[in-house]
Amino acid sequence: MRPERDSSGAPYDANDAYGEDGAFEAAVDHLEDPLTDPLPGQHPSPWFRSGGGGGSGTADPEQRTPAEPQEQEWYDPEGYDRDWNGHQRHQPEQDPEPTYEQLYGAYAPEQPAPVPDDETMGLRTADTRRIAEPGPTQPDLTQSGPTQPSPAEGRAARRKAAKKGGTRPPEPRAGAAPLSRVEARRAERARRPSPGAVISRGLGEVFITVGVLMLLFVTYQLWWTNIRAQQQADGAAHDLQESWAKGKGKPGSFEPGQGFALLHIPRLDVVVPVAEGIDKQKVLDRGMVGHYNEGATKTAMPEARKGNFAVAGHRNTHGEPFRYINRLEPGDPIVVETQDTYFVYKMASILPQTAPSNTSVIGPVPPGSGFTKPGRYITLTTCTPEFTSKYRMIVWGKMVEERPRDKGKPSALVN
């Protein structure tokens, strides 16, 4: 059945554009896009934008004016706000968007506020962090040191805090109310150290100074005096050997402090000059051994036919030549070297301790030495115990050989 006729076979109205043969095909051919452009007499769809350039804005395609070809837009953003018939929909009123301060609160001036992010704004919640101001009983966490009570806590609380070690009160914060005159005086008194603190501080400084001075003195006594005395003793021994080489220093009387012999103790590896007298500053403190030669303590020289050659030396500090004479054993050699002769003694006995006033130990026949008659002896004396001068230690020896220097060194010095 043809569309031009209905079921009754009556033709369409002559005014209808589709009444003629080929009118429908001609109308379709005038459309630029047969799928979207409306047919003649048809209302344009609200979902497509009307306008020139071959769009669908004119009902009659013959009345459309040609225009420049444009890119057709198939999306109408405003179409979502209209219904199917093109009527504007009613939009409900929306609450105004909250400000950034309402969401995140006020930040401190020194903390820059973060930049809001549009994509995550909906996920954010109000920041509950706040800078809490310390209350009357709340401690100020920004202050270092012991916690100080506030003025509102009363005088008793401040006294308790002072007894527990409270020192300086916290400085008033910016914007806080100024202190009263009474509070300012109390704060000033709290800043000042107490008399007990001043006294203890002074005593501590005194003790530290005394300790440093004592340490320096001990270092000087135990270390520097040995170095200095050893240098002086070596210089005296060198001068003595040079004078012997020049023919000086013949046996006889010597002046106090003058060197005249060398004392060798091979077991202890000791070689030390022997000087006349036992003066502490001129002889003993210079690292040398002193010969007893005055008054009741005057003793014989090595070349004497009979007698006791007695000498003294330091056991500690100032070269400490006799520090280890307690290690000598009977039979150990002790050699006295003069300009012409070597006098060799053998260690006989030792007295570990005696009083300093006991001068009989350097007599011609010392009691307790084991000697029974006069002979040619040697006596070494030094202080004991170590680092004190309360007692004296005595070592005795007996001469066993007298060897001229032109015959060479004795076997005790060669081996």
Secondary structure, DSSP 8 states (H G I E B T S, - for coil): --TTB-TT--B--TTSTTSSTTHHHHHHHT-SSTTTS--TT----TTS---TTT-S--S-GGG-------------GGGGGB-TTS-B-----------HHHHH----TTS------TTTGGG------------SSS--TTS-SS----GGG-HHHHHHHHHTT--S-----TT-----HHHHHHHHHHHS--HHHHHHHHHHHHHHHHHHHHHHHHHIIIIIHHHHHHHHHHHHHHHHHHHHHTT---SS---TT-EEEEEEEGGGTEEEEEEES--TTTTGGGT-EEE--SGGG----TTSSSEEEEEE--SSSTT-TTTTGGG--TT-EEEEE-SSEEEEEEEEEEEEEE-TT-GGGGSSS-TTSS--S--EEEEEEEEESTT--SEEEEEEEEEEEEEEGGG---HHHH-
